[in-house]
Amino acid sequence: MNGWEQHLAVAPVALPLIVGAIMVTLDEQRAKLKAALGLASILGLLGIAVFLAIRLHVGIGPGIAVYRLGNWPASFGIVLMLDRLSALLLIVTALLGLAAQLYALPRWQRMGAHFHALLQFQLMGLNGAFLTGDLFNLFVFFEVLLAASYGLALHGSGVARVKAGLHYIAVNLAASLLFLIGVSMIYGVAGTLNMADLAARIPQMPAANRPLLEAGAAILGIAFLVKAAAWPLGFWLVPTYAAASPPAAAIFSMMSKVGIYAVARLVLLLFGTGTGASAGFGGTWLVAGGVATIAFGAVSVLATQDLPRLAGANVYISSGTLLAAVGAGQVGVTGGALFYLVSSALAIGAFFLLIELLDRGRDIGADVLAVTLEAYGEGEEEDEEDDAIGVPIPVTMAILGICFLCCALLLAGLPPLSGFIAKFAMLNALLNPAGLGKGPALIPWSGWALLIALFLSGFATILAMTRAGIRNLWATEDGAVPRVRAIEIAPILMLLLVCIGMTVAAGPVMRYMQAAAATLHAPQDYPRQVLGRTR
């Protein structure tokens, strides 16, 4: 990209920063002005992200754009790096931000102070983490997005929300300390924190320094895995996400993806092929940890009947699947995993928003009574004649039921929606690592483990979602029909329609994902573009 286009790379960070700063100066009584500014900002972010993704994908060259702030050399200045993967994550972040913004307008924006500003700073931190080319600035953007998430987690107050939010803050402060320790060790042995510079120096690093480098990378990896909610480090996720307000929980569905992005970027850039004796460092642990996280998530979805906790447990399965796919080290698996990342993030965000609408029509006392009657087998005999007449289904409940069904299919990975296509792509790459028609190939144990985990987690998810659907939609004819505004159902429909669009346009979308995965697995162009030399 040349001319004015190159400056768009900094816009996803600068735009929400400026708008958020303006919002802080405005009085809370000017909610409509704040909402208008926030909506304009997020729509601008979405338009910029889509434009950048298209330009990178159809442009000539390796599909990498570099923006040097102040035009300082990469080794000394701040560098933003944009490729297909970064642009993809910017789009997903903007979509979830737009959904949270719209959903909060009727009610949730008034439940606490500075909601719109916090959302803007959250988007700034997420976008900065996806764009930065420097480990120290990655830490800075992590802290920005975490600081904003602390406010969003506590937004709306309440005992459960405050308790879960304080635990969330404590865990992430500990993870940030590990982040600093790991970064310090890497800087001490490598003399740089620029990721491109590290990629160029690691292959020539003396053998005596490699243990310290790998120890620092391992500590840094633990910090990322805490943020990615990998088992057993993700104990904080379900209580926090379940207690958060629906708009906050929707944007939080992208939070764990930041940790996964950081792991994928650093593992494949610094410890991929061509990195000398450190090649493949941590790959086996990622697969094992990912499969364990999937297993824990599958047990969690079966163990809970609370919808917010069910949504949080699905985040475990999503995180585990992505971590194991990165650890598998195959381009085809990573391409399918990127497709799955988008599908699962949007589906989980839509599910968090949908849950609050379903809860409006629930009678908690009736739920307790239903469980009691179910346990002891007591209850009045239903009139068969009344059953034969049938029960009319209000339009609102029909729409909510269709949205719930779409979420269930997406999260379980069942046809015909995008979750199935993503899992099929990953399984195809695992079973045919050499490609179709290339002859049989030996499938490693990691491939079999991930394959079994994907099947079992999908089965557990569909069982849990079916049970939840029966309890919340089918068996609630005596409950009140929830009052839902069009602006509240619109963001849910938007996210689900994007997933349906990915299904319809699966061919072009998958080609984009595979191109992004190929760039990730062959990062020799990264140091060439950033530093002007190969590693």
Secondary structure per residue as TSV (DSSP state, phi and psi in degrees):
chain	resnum	aa	ss	phi	psi
A	1	M	-	360.0	138.3
A	2	N	-	-128.5	168.7
A	3	G	G	63.7	-139.1
A	4	W	G	-66.6	-22.9
A	5	E	G	-63.5	-35.1
A	6	Q	G	-63.9	-27.2
A	7	H	G	-76.0	-12.5
A	8	L	G	-67.4	-19.4
A	9	A	G	-63.7	-28.7
A	10	V	G	-90.7	-11.8
A	11	A	H	-62.1	-39.6
A	12	P	H	-62.1	-18.9
A	13	V	H	-95.3	-45.1
A	14	A	H	-70.0	-39.7
A	15	L	H	-63.0	-54.0
A	16	P	H	-66.5	-28.0
A	17	L	H	-63.8	-47.7
A	18	I	H	-66.5	-46.5
A	19	V	H	-64.9	-41.6
A	20	G	H	-63.2	-39.2
A	21	A	H	-64.9	-38.7
A	22	I	H	-64.4	-41.0
A	23	M	H	-63.3	-35.8
A	24	V	H	-62.6	-32.9
A	25	T	H	-78.7	-14.2
A	26	L	S	-85.7	146.8
A	27	D	-	-69.6	150.4
A	28	E	T	-64.6	-19.4
A	29	Q	T	-71.2	-16.4
A	30	R	-	-94.9	53.1
A	31	A	H	-65.5	-37.4
A	32	K	H	-65.7	-39.5
A	33	L	H	-65.8	-41.8
A	34	K	H	-62.7	-42.8
A	35	A	H	-63.1	-41.0
A	36	A	H	-65.2	-43.4
A	37	L	H	-62.6	-43.8
A	38	G	H	-63.9	-42.2
A	39	L	H	-65.7	-42.8
A	40	A	H	-62.7	-40.9
A	41	S	H	-62.1	-46.4
A	42	I	H	-69.5	-39.0
A	43	L	H	-62.8	-38.3
A	44	G	H	-63.1	-42.7
A	45	L	H	-61.1	-42.1
A	46	L	H	-64.7	-44.9
A	47	G	H	-62.3	-42.3
A	48	I	H	-64.7	-43.2
A	49	A	H	-64.0	-42.6
A	50	V	H	-64.3	-43.2
A	51	F	H	-61.3	-44.4
A	52	L	H	-65.2	-40.7
A	53	A	H	-62.7	-42.7
A	54	I	H	-65.4	-43.7
A	55	R	H	-64.3	-39.7
A	56	L	H	-69.4	-35.6
A	57	H	H	-77.0	-38.3
A	58	V	H	-98.6	-7.1
A	59	G	S	-74.3	167.7
A	60	I	S	-86.1	137.9
A	61	G	S	115.3	-167.6
A	62	P	S	-77.4	-2.6
A	63	G	S	76.4	33.8
A	64	I	E	-129.7	128.9
A	65	A	E	-119.0	137.7
A	66	V	E	-119.5	133.2
A	67	Y	E	-123.3	114.5
A	68	R	E	-100.2	111.2
A	69	L	G	-65.5	128.1
A	70	G	G	72.6	4.5
A	71	N	G	59.0	27.7
A	72	W	-	-76.0	151.0
A	73	P	-	-58.4	148.8
A	74	A	T	-58.7	-33.0
A	75	S	T	-69.4	-18.8
A	76	F	T	-117.3	-27.2
A	77	G	S	-106.5	-177.1
A	78	I	-	-87.0	129.8
A	79	V	E	-121.9	132.0
A	80	L	E	-107.0	133.2
A	81	M	E	-121.3	128.6
A	82	L	E	-123.3	123.5
A	83	D	E	-133.6	-171.6
A	84	R	H	-60.5	-39.6
A	85	L	H	-66.2	-45.5
A	86	S	H	-60.3	-44.9
A	87	A	H	-63.9	-39.0
A	88	L	H	-60.5	-45.5
A	89	L	H	-69.5	-30.7
A	90	L	H	-63.2	-39.3
A	91	I	H	-65.3	-46.7
A	92	V	H	-62.8	-41.8
A	93	T	H	-61.6	-43.1
A	94	A	H	-65.3	-38.7
A	95	L	H	-63.8	-44.8
A	96	L	H	-67.6	-37.7
A	97	G	H	-63.4	-40.5
A	98	L	H	-64.5	-42.1
A	99	A	H	-62.3	-43.8
A	100	A	H	-64.6	-41.4
A	101	Q	H	-61.3	-49.3
A	102	L	H	-64.4	-42.9
A	103	Y	H	-65.9	-30.1
A	104	A	H	-79.4	-15.4
A	105	L	T	-60.7	-45.7
A	106	P	T	-70.7	-29.2
A	107	R	T	-142.2	-53.9
A	108	W	G	-71.5	-22.6
A	109	Q	G	-64.8	-21.8
A	110	R	G	-95.0	-0.4
A	111	M	S	-81.0	-7.2
A	112	G	S	-168.6	174.1
A	113	A	T	-86.8	146.9
A	114	H	T	60.0	34.6
A	115	F	H	-60.0	-47.7
A	116	H	H	-65.9	-39.6
A	117	A	H	-66.0	-42.5
A	118	L	H	-61.9	-39.7
A	119	L	H	-64.2	-40.3
A	120	Q	H	-63.8	-44.0
A	121	F	H	-67.3	-33.3
A	122	Q	H	-62.7	-45.3
A	123	L	H	-64.7	-37.8
A	124	M	H	-60.8	-46.7
A	125	G	H	-64.1	-42.7
A	126	L	H	-63.0	-48.2
A	127	N	H	-63.3	-41.0
A	128	G	H	-63.2	-39.4
A	129	A	H	-63.7	-35.3
A	130	F	H	-77.3	-19.6
A	131	L	H	-102.0	-26.0
A	132	T	B	-66.3	146.9
A	133	G	-	-111.9	20.0
A	134	D	B	-137.6	135.1
A	135	L	H	-65.6	-37.0
A	136	F	H	-67.1	-42.7
A	137	N	H	-68.9	-27.2
A	138	L	H	-62.0	-41.3
A	139	F	H	-62.3	-42.4
A	140	V	H	-60.3	-47.3
A	141	F	H	-68.9	-33.0
A	142	F	H	-58.5	-45.8
A	143	E	H	-67.6	-34.4
A	144	V	H	-63.8	-48.5
A	145	L	H	-69.4	-32.6
A	146	L	H	-70.2	-41.2
A	147	A	H	-59.7	-42.8
A	148	A	H	-66.7	-38.7
A	149	S	H	-67.4	-29.8
A	150	Y	H	-60.7	-45.2
A	151	G	H	-65.4	-40.4
A	152	L	H	-69.1	-36.0
A	153	A	H	-64.2	-33.9
A	154	L	H	-91.5	-3.9
A	155	H	T	-63.2	126.2
A	156	G	T	99.4	-6.7
A	157	S	-	53.6	-155.2
A	158	G	-	99.5	144.5
A	159	V	H	-61.6	-48.8
A	160	A	H	-62.5	-40.1
A	161	R	H	-67.6	-42.2
A	162	V	H	-67.6	-42.8
A	163	K	H	-62.1	-49.3
A	164	A	H	-65.4	-38.2
A	165	G	H	-64.2	-39.9
A	166	L	H	-66.7	-39.5
A	167	H	H	-62.6	-41.8
A	168	Y	H	-61.4	-42.7
A	169	I	H	-63.5	-44.9
A	170	A	H	-62.0	-43.9
A	171	V	H	-64.0	-42.8
A	172	N	H	-73.4	-28.7
A	173	L	H	-65.3	-39.9
A	174	A	H	-64.9	-40.7
A	175	A	H	-64.8	-37.0
A	176	S	H	-65.3	-35.0
A	177	L	H	-63.9	-43.2
A	178	L	H	-62.4	-38.0
A	179	F	H	-57.5	-48.2
A	180	L	H	-64.5	-40.4
A	181	I	H	-62.6	-47.0
A	182	G	H	-63.0	-43.6
A	183	V	H	-63.2	-40.6
A	184	S	H	-63.1	-41.6
A	185	M	H	-65.8	-41.4
A	186	I	H	-65.0	-42.8
A	187	Y	H	-64.4	-38.0
A	188	G	H	-63.2	-32.9
A	189	V	H	-96.3	-28.6
A	190	A	H	-102.0	-24.2
A	191	G	S	77.4	11.8
A	192	T	-	-156.8	155.9
A	193	L	-	-120.7	-1.1
A	194	N	B	-68.6	127.6
A	195	M	H	-65.7	-37.0
A	196	A	H	-66.8	-40.9
A	197	D	H	-65.0	-40.0
A	198	L	H	-61.8	-43.4
A	199	A	H	-61.3	-31.2
A	200	A	H	-79.2	-29.9
A	201	R	H	-90.7	-30.4
A	202	I	G	-60.2	-42.6
A	203	P	G	-59.8	-30.0
A	204	Q	G	-95.1	7.8
A	205	M	-	-70.2	136.5
A	206	P	-	-61.1	149.5
A	207	A	G	-61.3	-31.0
A	208	A	G	-66.5	-25.0
A	209	N	G	-91.8	-12.4
A	210	R	H	-65.5	-39.4
A	211	P	H	-58.2	-40.7
A	212	L	H	-68.2	-39.2
A	213	L	H	-61.5	-46.4
A	214	E	H	-70.0	-32.6
A	215	A	H	-65.0	-43.4
A	216	G	H	-62.9	-40.5
A	217	A	H	-65.3	-36.7
A	218	A	H	-65.8	-44.0
A	219	I	H	-63.9	-42.0
A	220	L	H	-62.3	-39.1
A	221	G	H	-63.9	-37.2
A	222	I	H	-62.5	-41.9
A	223	A	H	-60.6	-42.4
A	224	F	H	-66.3	-38.5
A	225	L	H	-69.3	-30.9
A	226	V	H	-61.6	-45.3
A	227	K	H	-71.8	-25.7
A	228	A	T	-84.0	-4.6
A	229	A	T	64.6	38.1
A	230	A	-	-75.3	144.7
A	231	W	T	-71.0	137.6
A	232	P	T	-96.6	21.5
A	233	L	T	-91.9	-4.7
A	234	G	-	-101.3	26.6
A	235	F	T	-63.6	-18.9
A	236	W	T	-80.3	-18.4
A	237	L	H	-69.5	-54.2
A	238	V	H	-61.2	-47.5
A	239	P	H	-60.8	-38.5
A	240	T	H	-68.9	-49.4
A	241	Y	H	-67.0	-36.7
A	242	A	H	-69.0	-31.7
A	243	A	H	-86.0	-20.8
A	244	A	S	-68.4	158.0
A	245	S	-	-66.0	153.5
A	246	P	H	-55.0	-44.9
A	247	P	H	-63.3	-38.4
A	248	A	H	-66.2	-42.6
A	249	A	H	-63.5	-35.2
A	250	A	H	-63.9	-45.9
A	251	I	H	-73.3	-26.3
A	252	F	H	-66.2	-21.7
A	253	S	T	-62.6	-15.1
A	254	M	T	-93.0	-13.0
A	255	M	H	-64.0	-46.1
A	256	S	H	-65.4	-25.9
A	257	K	H	-69.6	-21.8
A	258	V	H	-66.5	-44.3
A	259	G	H	-62.1	-40.7
A	260	I	H	-66.7	-40.7
A	261	Y	H	-60.4	-44.5
A	262	A	H	-63.5	-41.5
A	263	V	H	-62.5	-48.2
A	264	A	H	-62.5	-44.6
A	265	R	H	-61.9	-48.6
A	266	L	H	-75.8	-39.5
A	267	V	H	-63.6	-46.1
A	268	L	H	-78.7	-26.0
A	269	L	H	-84.3	-45.4
A	270	L	H	-93.4	-26.1
A	271	F	S	-128.8	25.5
A	272	G	S	-85.3	-160.5
A	273	T	T	-67.0	143.1
A	274	G	T	85.1	14.5
A	275	T	S	-105.0	20.0
A	276	G	G	75.9	-142.3
A	277	A	G	-68.3	-17.2
A	278	S	G	-90.5	2.8
A	279	A	T	-59.2	133.5
A	280	G	T	81.3	7.6
A	281	F	T	-61.4	125.3
A	282	G	T	85.1	-5.3
A	283	G	H	-63.4	-44.4
A	284	T	H	-63.0	-40.1
A	285	W	H	-66.0	-35.1
A	286	L	H	-65.0	-43.0
A	287	V	H	-63.5	-47.6
A	288	A	H	-62.4	-45.0
A	289	G	H	-65.6	-37.7
A	290	G	H	-64.7	-44.5
A	291	V	H	-64.4	-40.9
A	292	A	H	-63.1	-38.4
A	293	T	H	-66.5	-39.9
A	294	I	H	-61.5	-44.9
A	295	A	H	-61.9	-43.6
A	296	F	H	-63.3	-40.9
A	297	G	H	-64.9	-38.9
A	298	A	H	-63.5	-42.0
A	299	V	H	-65.5	-37.9
A	300	S	H	-66.1	-41.6
A	301	V	H	-66.7	-30.8
A	302	L	H	-78.4	-23.7
A	303	A	H	-87.6	-9.8
A	304	T	-	-120.9	146.8
A	305	Q	-	-116.3	2.8
A	306	D	-	-85.7	123.6
A	307	L	H	-61.6	-46.1
A	308	P	H	-59.9	-38.4
A	309	R	H	-71.0	-31.3
A	310	L	H	-64.5	-41.5
A	311	A	H	-63.9	-42.3
A	312	G	H	-62.5	-39.0
A	313	A	H	-64.4	-31.4
A	314	N	H	-66.9	-26.4
A	315	V	H	-64.7	-37.1
A	316	Y	H	-57.3	-48.2
A	317	I	H	-62.2	-42.8
A	318	S	H	-61.2	-47.9
A	319	S	H	-62.8	-44.4
A	320	G	H	-62.3	-41.4
A	321	T	H	-61.4	-43.9
A	322	L	H	-69.4	-40.8
A	323	L	H	-63.6	-45.2
A	324	A	H	-64.1	-37.1
A	325	A	H	-65.5	-40.4
A	326	V	H	-63.8	-42.9
A	327	G	H	-65.8	-25.7
A	328	A	H	-63.7	-28.9
A	329	G	T	72.4	25.4
A	330	Q	-	-115.5	138.3
A	331	V	H	-62.0	-43.4
A	332	G	H	-63.2	-40.3
A	333	V	H	-66.4	-42.1
A	334	T	H	-64.6	-39.9
A	335	G	H	-60.4	-45.8
A	336	G	H	-64.1	-34.9
A	337	A	H	-67.0	-36.3
A	338	L	H	-65.3	-39.6
A	339	F	H	-60.4	-43.1
A	340	Y	H	-66.5	-37.6
A	341	L	H	-57.8	-48.2
A	342	V	H	-64.2	-47.4
A	343	S	H	-61.8	-47.2
A	344	S	H	-69.8	-39.1
A	345	A	H	-63.2	-44.2
A	346	L	H	-68.5	-39.8
A	347	A	H	-66.9	-42.0
A	348	I	H	-67.3	-40.4
A	349	G	H	-60.2	-44.0
A	350	A	H	-64.0	-37.6
A	351	F	H	-65.7	-42.0
A	352	F	H	-60.5	-40.5
A	353	L	H	-69.7	-38.8
A	354	L	H	-65.9	-35.1
A	355	I	H	-58.0	-43.2
A	356	E	H	-65.0	-34.2
A	357	L	H	-68.8	-39.9
A	358	L	H	-66.2	-36.6
A	359	D	H	-67.6	-21.5
A	360	R	T	-65.7	-26.7
A	361	G	T	-96.8	5.6
A	362	R	-	-91.2	146.5
A	363	D	-	-110.7	107.7
A	364	I	H	-59.0	-40.1
A	365	G	H	-62.5	-38.3
A	366	A	H	-67.1	-34.5
A	367	D	H	-62.5	-44.8
A	368	V	H	-62.9	-43.4
A	369	L	H	-63.3	-39.7
A	370	A	H	-63.1	-40.8
A	371	V	H	-64.4	-40.3
A	372	T	H	-64.8	-46.9
A	373	L	H	-64.1	-36.7
A	374	E	H	-66.0	-37.6
A	375	A	H	-70.8	-38.5
A	376	Y	H	-101.5	-2.5
A	377	G	T	69.9	26.0
A	378	E	-	-103.0	159.7
A	379	G	-	146.5	163.2
A	380	E	-	-79.0	146.0
A	381	E	-	-69.7	133.4
A	382	E	-	-80.5	146.8
A	383	D	-	-75.6	114.8
A	384	E	H	-62.2	-32.3
A	385	E	H	-66.0	-39.2
A	386	D	H	-65.7	-37.0
A	387	D	H	-63.0	-34.6
A	388	A	H	-68.2	-25.2
A	389	I	H	-69.2	-37.8
A	390	G	-	94.7	164.9
A	391	V	-	-120.3	126.5
A	392	P	-	-68.0	141.6
A	393	I	-	-106.7	116.7
A	394	P	-	-61.5	153.4
A	395	V	H	-59.2	-40.2
A	396	T	H	-59.4	-46.3
A	397	M	H	-66.5	-34.0
A	398	A	H	-64.1	-44.1
A	399	I	H	-64.7	-45.0
A	400	L	H	-62.6	-37.9
A	401	G	H	-65.7	-40.5
A	402	I	H	-64.7	-41.7
A	403	C	H	-62.9	-40.8
A	404	F	H	-63.4	-42.0
A	405	L	H	-61.8	-43.1
A	406	C	H	-61.8	-42.9
A	407	C	H	-61.4	-41.5
A	408	A	H	-63.0	-45.1
A	409	L	H	-64.9	-39.9
A	410	L	H	-66.9	-44.8
A	411	L	H	-73.2	-33.8
A	412	A	H	-81.3	-16.3
A	413	G	T	76.0	37.2
A	414	L	-	-99.8	151.8
A	415	P	T	-67.3	153.5
A	416	P	T	-105.8	12.5
A	417	L	S	-86.7	-179.4
A	418	S	H	-65.8	-25.2
A	419	G	H	-61.8	-37.8
A	420	F	H	-67.7	-43.1
A	421	I	H	-61.1	-41.1
A	422	A	H	-63.8	-47.2
A	423	K	H	-67.4	-37.4
A	424	F	H	-61.7	-41.9
A	425	A	H	-63.3	-42.0
A	426	M	H	-65.9	-45.0
A	427	L	H	-66.8	-37.3
A	428	N	H	-62.1	-41.7
A	429	A	H	-68.9	-34.6
A	430	L	H	-68.5	-41.3
A	431	L	H	-82.8	-21.2
A	432	N	-	-128.7	65.7
A	433	P	T	-60.9	-25.7
A	434	A	T	-90.0	-7.8
A	435	G	-	100.4	153.8
A	436	L	T	-62.8	137.4
A	437	G	T	80.1	3.4
A	438	K	S	-96.7	5.8
A	439	G	-	92.1	163.5
A	440	P	-	-67.2	149.2
A	441	A	-	-138.5	151.1
A	442	L	-	-73.6	125.0
A	443	I	-	-91.4	122.2
A	444	P	-	-69.5	166.6
A	445	W	H	-60.4	-33.5
A	446	S	H	-62.7	-36.7
A	447	G	H	-65.1	-43.7
A	448	W	H	-65.0	-40.3
A	449	A	H	-62.7	-44.1
A	450	L	H	-67.6	-38.9
A	451	L	H	-60.1	-48.3
A	452	I	H	-63.5	-41.6
A	453	A	H	-63.6	-39.6
A	454	L	H	-64.5	-42.4
A	455	F	H	-65.1	-47.8
A	456	L	H	-68.5	-38.5
A	457	S	H	-67.8	-37.6
A	458	G	H	-63.8	-40.0
A	459	F	H	-65.3	-43.9
A	460	A	H	-63.9	-39.6
A	461	T	H	-65.2	-44.2
A	462	I	H	-67.9	-33.7
A	463	L	H	-63.9	-47.8
A	464	A	H	-65.3	-41.7
A	465	M	H	-69.2	-36.3
A	466	T	H	-63.8	-45.2
A	467	R	H	-61.0	-43.5
A	468	A	H	-66.2	-37.4
A	469	G	H	-65.3	-41.2
A	470	I	I	-62.7	-44.2
A	471	R	I	-69.7	-36.6
A	472	N	I	-99.0	-18.8
A	473	L	I	-119.8	-45.5
A	474	W	I	-79.6	-43.6
A	475	A	T	-96.1	31.1
A	476	T	-	-124.9	37.9
A	477	E	T	-67.2	-22.4
A	478	D	T	-87.1	-8.7
A	479	G	S	-80.4	161.2
A	480	A	-	-76.6	143.7
A	481	V	-	-72.9	124.0
A	482	P	-	-64.4	143.6
A	483	R	-	-86.5	114.6
A	484	V	-	-122.6	129.0
A	485	R	-	-87.0	155.2
A	486	A	H	-60.3	-36.7
A	487	I	H	-71.7	-15.7
A	488	E	H	-87.0	-35.8
A	489	I	H	-81.9	-22.6
A	490	A	H	-59.5	-47.2
A	491	P	H	-64.8	-31.7
A	492	I	H	-65.7	-46.9
A	493	L	H	-62.0	-37.8
A	494	M	H	-60.5	-48.8
A	495	L	H	-63.8	-41.5
A	496	L	H	-69.8	-35.9
A	497	L	H	-66.5	-33.0
A	498	V	H	-63.2	-42.1
A	499	C	H	-63.4	-40.9
A	500	I	H	-64.4	-40.2
A	501	G	H	-61.0	-38.1
A	502	M	H	-63.1	-33.6
A	503	T	H	-68.4	-45.5
A	504	V	H	-65.9	-41.9
A	505	A	T	-102.4	41.4
A	506	A	H	-61.4	-34.8
A	507	G	H	-62.9	-58.4
A	508	P	H	-62.0	-39.0
A	509	V	H	-65.2	-43.0
A	510	M	H	-66.6	-34.7
A	511	R	H	-63.7	-38.5
A	512	Y	H	-63.3	-44.5
A	513	M	H	-63.2	-41.4
A	514	Q	H	-67.8	-35.4
A	515	A	H	-66.2	-40.5
A	516	A	H	-63.7	-40.6
A	517	A	H	-66.5	-39.0
A	518	A	H	-63.5	-40.3
A	519	T	H	-64.1	-37.5
A	520	L	H	-68.4	-37.0
A	521	H	H	-87.0	-12.9
A	522	A	-	-127.1	72.6
A	523	P	T	-84.0	20.9
A	524	Q	T	-63.5	-25.4
A	525	D	H	-75.6	-19.5
A	526	Y	H	-62.1	-57.5
A	527	P	H	-65.9	-28.2
A	528	R	H	-65.7	-41.7
A	529	Q	H	-74.1	-40.4
A	530	V	H	-78.1	-44.8
A	531	L	H	-103.2	-16.3
A	532	G	S	83.1	20.1
A	533	R	S	-152.6	163.1
A	534	T	-	-90.1	161.0
A	535	R	-	-89.4	360.0
